[in-house]
């Protein structure tokens, strides 16, 4: 496999630096990087997960649980490359 061009390594470094500022901010990451605006209950879920790492959500169908979980998953993988 060929080595990545230096420009890609610099971009990757810049991106990693930008993402590091969101390590404790899943809501900001979701808004700034994913272009999505989570609603009140999703924000509560995201902040509780950030603070506790274990969250239970009771709610009806179509309330945004799956979207909120997707935002959290992308946030975790993007801000913690060691995972």
Protein Blocks (a to p, Z undefined) as FASTA:
>chain_A
ZZddfklmmmmmmmmmmmmmmmmmmklmmmmmnopacdfklmmmmmmmmmnopacdddde
hilmmmmmmmmmmmmmmmmmmZZ
